[in-house]
């Protein structure tokens, strides 16, 4: 079997964001957001287009947008992004999409008490927080000095950094482990590992990800997405190499200039000392100092070397 890469946007949306994948998405979100507790009782997958309410405000899209309902019948909005490339301004985009999803819930005249909490779940194929060892990190509004939570717990940013997940098949114990392994390694597997086959939703995710079950059009979309990612990574690598080459060239030029300057300074110093030596027996020390710029101490030292 050959599985499509779940980290590519087309595959990620197909596996987690279709009407037939609601059970998969519930299992996935319960694992990553609610520590494997069965908090989500139902889910409604929404249009990922976040429409602006004010003319001129930027249009935005997310990979998956859904409304979840918990055991207490409370609604929350979840926006999910799978990000392979670390693009400029990405961190601001996450915050922007979360704030926008929160602020565009109300129609004109509706009260703020109708606002539902928003959770922005972002999975990255690169490291964002080098100072944090954990694969998953969660951010909420807190008081700056005392770290007290803001009274309304309505916006939460959750990040999952796949490069930090190092577990291999024999080490997979929790459902979180198995979902992260699926995201990171499914593309490289030829069959469904037995340890993951025991979770019905993950087994179904593998079935959807199997290339045999895709149409020719879907395979073409997946291939185009893969090529785009490869091209972008190639462009980034090229830019890095060019930056390194420019840095090396600048370093060489600076080194040459410094070498010339040092050579000139040494040459001037040698000429000055030679001139002072020739004047030692002809004029007094004060005159030598005035002509050469040497100090009296340096002239005395020169006399000792030549005596």
CORJO-V429864 format. One record per run of one state. SS is the DSSP state (alpha for helix, beta for strand, coil for the rest). FROM is the first residue (numbers start at 1). TO is the last residue. If there is no record, write none. Layout:
# CORJO-V429864
SS	FROM	TO
SS	FROM	TO
This chain:
# CORJO-V429864
coil	1	2
beta	3	3
coil	4	8
alpha	9	16
coil	17	18
alpha	19	32
coil	33	39
beta	40	46
coil	47	48
beta	49	50
coil	51	59
beta	60	61
coil	62	63
beta	64	70
coil	71	74
beta	75	83
coil	84	89
alpha	90	103
coil	104	111
alpha	112	114
coil	115	116
beta	117	124
coil	125	135
beta	136	139
coil	140	141
beta	142	142
coil	143	148
beta	149	149
coil	150	154
beta	155	161
alpha	162	164
coil	165	168
alpha	169	171
coil	172	174
alpha	175	188
coil	189	193
alpha	194	197
coil	198	199
alpha	200	209
beta	210	210
alpha	211	213
coil	214	215
alpha	216	279
coil	280	284
alpha	285	292
coil	293	295
alpha	296	306
coil	307	307
